[in-house]
Each structure stands twice: as structure tokens, then as C-alpha cells.
Amino acid sequence: MDIFSKIFWQGGLALSVILLFVAISALMNAENGQLTVANLEHLGGTYTALFETLKFVVYPWIALGLFLLGRFILRMVKS
């Protein structure tokens, strides 16, 4: 496994852990088993700031994934 693959998989792992924590924090605000917009209204600023920060990580991560996919397809065609 080369460095690009390692960066891609470890970046994906980090993003999935962050998404899991966001989902858990949202579900912790459910009242009587129901999750509503009113329950999450106080977290809007936090989620917006998180999205604004993560978009600088997610877009290059997607580009790296497309690069790896393209490289894989080219190697499959050549052999």
C-alpha cells in the first residue's frame, strides 16, 4: 500500500469518527425518543462551524479518492 492509499483510508477513518460523534451528539438531544429541529436548534452554530472546517478536508479527500480510482482503472486497462 502506497502513501496515497494510506492517507485516503486514514482520512476516511477520521471523517467517519467525526461523523459518528456528530450523530451521537445529535441523538443525545432527543426528547422522548423524538429528534426535532427545535431540539437541535442550539447546535446549529456548532454544526455550521464544523462543516465550514471539514470542507477543507473533505474536498481534497474526495479528489484523492478519484485519483486513486483513476490510477486503479489505468492499471487494470494496461494489464
C-alpha positions, 0 to 999 in steps of 0.5 A, a space after each residue: 500500500 502506497 502513501 496515497 492509499 494510506 492517507 485516503 483510508 486514514 482520512 476516511 477513518 477520521 471523517 467517519 469518527 467525526 461523523 459518528 460523534 456528530 450523530 451521537 451528539 445529535 441523538 443525545 438531544 432527543 426528547 422522548 425518543 423524538 429528534 426535532 429541529 427545535 431540539 437541535 436548534 442550539 447546535 446549529 452554530 456548532 454544526 455550521 462551524 464544523 462543516 465550514 472546517 471539514 470542507 477543507 478536508 473533505 474536498 481534497 479527500 474526495 479528489 484523492 479518492 478519484 485519483 486513486 480510482 483513476 490510477 486503479 482503472 489505468 492499471 487494470 486497462 494496461 494489464 
